[in-house]
């Protein structure tokens, strides 16, 4: 399962949600969905914009937690 640590990265950078949404060009509502872990996907362009705005790496925003949910289309892969 992928955990979202966007709130931690934002706090370290001293950036509020509304400001980040403006910087990366998404709505505050969509940022909230991502920040609260309700998003099912993220575009690389959005992840890149987040990292650029916060001065961080993708691993500062996303974290893999073993044993969590697996996407249905990935369960049969070796």
N, C-alpha and C positions, 0 to 999 in steps of 0.2 A: 504494500500500500504506500502511496506517496502522501506525505504530510506537507502542508504548506506552512512555512515559517516567515511569511511575508511581514507579519506584524512585528516580529523580532528585528528583521532587516530594516524596516521603516523606523523603528525606535532607535536603533544604532545610528542611523543616518539623520535622525531628527526631522523626519518628513512626515507630515500628516496625510491622511487618506485623500482629502480633497486636492491637496497640492500634487500628490503623486498622480492621481487620475488626470489632472490637467497636463502634467509633464509628459505622460505617456500616451495621451490621447484616447482614453477610454472613459466611460461614464463612471461616476462614483458607485453606482449600483453594481456594475460589472466588476469593479475592483473589490467591492464588498463580498461578492460571490466567490471571487478568487481567494481573498484574504481569509474567509471563514471556512475554506475547504469544501465548498459546495460545487466548485467547477469540475466538469468532467474532462476538460482538456484546456491546454494553453498553447497559443501559437508561439513559435520560436521568436517571431518579431516582437510579441508582447513581452516575453521573458527577457529578450535582449534590451528592450526599452526600460524595463524595470531595473535591470542590472546597471544600465547606463545612468539612470536617474538616481539610484541609491549608491552607486560606486561599489557594487558587490559582485559576487559570482553566482551562477545558477544554484550551486550547492548551499548558498546562504539563504535561498528562498525555498528550495525543494529538498526534501529528505525522504529516503526510502526506509520504510519500517517493515522488516520481514514478518510474514505471517498474517498480513492484512488481506483485504479483498483483492481478488484478481479479476481483471476485465474478462468478460465471457469469451471474447475472441482470442484470448491468450492462454486459456486453460489447457489446450491440447498441444501446445508447442513444446518441443523437447527442451 
